[in-house]
Amino acid sequence: MLLGRDARLIRFLQEELAVSAASIELAMRREDCGQGPLAMVLWRYGLISLDQLDQVFAWLDTVDAVN
């Protein structure tokens, strides 16, 4: 079960960037194998664009600043 920022990140990916659940699941499996943070794995596998990756980092900065 995902909690806190991880769940909000996935919601952001799906609702704001229209990343499919299948893409997120694939990236989460690769993330668990030590291939990097979720956003980087999504980008590395071509599941999000560089512009979307920038949006994710901006969102993470905003979330981290609030907490």
Short mmCIF file of the C-alpha atoms (twelve columns), coordinates in Angstrom:
data_MODEL
# 
_entry.id   MODEL 
# 
loop_
_atom_site.group_PDB 
_atom_site.id 
_atom_site.type_symbol 
_atom_site.label_atom_id 
_atom_site.label_alt_id 
_atom_site.label_comp_id 
_atom_site.label_asym_id 
_atom_site.label_seq_id 
_atom_site.Cartn_x 
_atom_site.Cartn_y 
_atom_site.Cartn_z 
_atom_site.pdbx_PDB_model_num 
ATOM 1  C CA . MET A 1  0.000  0.000  0.000   1 
ATOM 2  C CA . LEU A 2  1.325  3.409  -0.935  1 
ATOM 3  C CA . LEU A 3  1.239  6.202  1.584   1 
ATOM 4  C CA . GLY A 4  1.846  9.919  1.643   1 
ATOM 5  C CA . ARG A 5  3.943  11.432 -1.084  1 
ATOM 6  C CA . ASP A 6  4.208  8.201  -3.111  1 
ATOM 7  C CA . ALA A 7  0.436  7.899  -3.436  1 
ATOM 8  C CA . ARG A 8  0.133  11.600 -4.290  1 
ATOM 9  C CA . LEU A 9  2.907  11.261 -6.892  1 
ATOM 10 C CA . ILE A 10 1.086  8.399  -8.587  1 
ATOM 11 C CA . ARG A 11 -2.154 10.385 -8.558  1 
ATOM 12 C CA . PHE A 12 -0.267 13.347 -10.108 1 
ATOM 13 C CA . LEU A 13 1.238  11.095 -12.777 1 
ATOM 14 C CA . GLN A 14 -2.144 9.654  -13.694 1 
ATOM 15 C CA . GLU A 15 -4.326 12.756 -13.429 1 
ATOM 16 C CA . GLU A 16 -2.020 15.548 -14.575 1 
ATOM 17 C CA . LEU A 17 0.340  13.762 -16.961 1 
ATOM 18 C CA . ALA A 18 -2.007 10.955 -18.134 1 
ATOM 19 C CA . VAL A 19 0.541  8.216  -17.427 1 
ATOM 20 C CA . SER A 20 -1.138 4.826  -17.625 1 
ATOM 21 C CA . ALA A 21 -1.410 2.504  -14.658 1 
ATOM 22 C CA . ALA A 22 0.503  -0.142 -16.628 1 
ATOM 23 C CA . SER A 23 3.405  2.259  -17.205 1 
ATOM 24 C CA . ILE A 24 3.503  3.178  -13.527 1 
ATOM 25 C CA . GLU A 25 3.427  -0.486 -12.493 1 
ATOM 26 C CA . LEU A 26 6.336  -1.298 -14.818 1 
ATOM 27 C CA . ALA A 27 8.350  1.625  -13.483 1 
ATOM 28 C CA . MET A 28 7.585  0.665  -9.881  1 
ATOM 29 C CA . ARG A 29 8.889  -2.848 -10.501 1 
ATOM 30 C CA . ARG A 30 12.099 -1.419 -11.995 1 
ATOM 31 C CA . GLU A 31 12.388 1.068  -9.126  1 
ATOM 32 C CA . ASP A 32 12.202 -1.842 -6.666  1 
ATOM 33 C CA . CYS A 33 15.076 -3.500 -8.550  1 
ATOM 34 C CA . GLY A 34 17.266 -0.502 -7.795  1 
ATOM 35 C CA . GLN A 35 17.066 1.198  -11.176 1 
ATOM 36 C CA . GLY A 36 16.379 4.609  -9.667  1 
ATOM 37 C CA . PRO A 37 13.512 6.798  -8.500  1 
ATOM 38 C CA . LEU A 38 10.123 6.297  -10.124 1 
ATOM 39 C CA . ALA A 39 10.202 9.468  -12.236 1 
ATOM 40 C CA . MET A 40 13.640 8.665  -13.614 1 
ATOM 41 C CA . VAL A 41 12.629 5.105  -14.452 1 
ATOM 42 C CA . LEU A 42 9.545  6.372  -16.292 1 
ATOM 43 C CA . TRP A 43 11.719 8.722  -18.315 1 
ATOM 44 C CA . ARG A 44 14.490 6.186  -18.940 1 
ATOM 45 C CA . TYR A 45 11.982 3.732  -20.405 1 
ATOM 46 C CA . GLY A 46 10.380 6.421  -22.561 1 
ATOM 47 C CA . LEU A 47 7.122  6.389  -20.624 1 
ATOM 48 C CA . ILE A 48 7.256  10.141 -19.966 1 
ATOM 49 C CA . SER A 49 8.924  12.942 -21.895 1 
ATOM 50 C CA . LEU A 50 11.717 15.172 -20.644 1 
ATOM 51 C CA . ASP A 51 9.160  17.974 -20.254 1 
ATOM 52 C CA . GLN A 52 6.977  15.694 -18.123 1 
ATOM 53 C CA . LEU A 53 10.009 14.717 -16.053 1 
ATOM 54 C CA . ASP A 54 10.608 18.420 -15.383 1 
ATOM 55 C CA . GLN A 55 6.970  18.738 -14.322 1 
ATOM 56 C CA . VAL A 56 7.392  15.842 -11.899 1 
ATOM 57 C CA . PHE A 57 10.490 17.436 -10.362 1 
ATOM 58 C CA . ALA A 58 8.685  20.770 -10.027 1 
ATOM 59 C CA . TRP A 59 5.762  18.998 -8.353  1 
ATOM 60 C CA . LEU A 60 8.125  17.149 -5.986  1 
ATOM 61 C CA . ASP A 61 9.813  20.441 -5.057  1 
ATOM 62 C CA . THR A 62 6.416  21.944 -4.258  1 
ATOM 63 C CA . VAL A 63 5.360  18.972 -2.155  1 
ATOM 64 C CA . ASP A 64 8.666  18.867 -0.287  1 
ATOM 65 C CA . ALA A 65 8.499  22.619 0.411   1 
ATOM 66 C CA . VAL A 66 5.040  22.222 1.974   1 
ATOM 67 C CA . ASN A 67 6.121  19.345 4.211   1 
# 
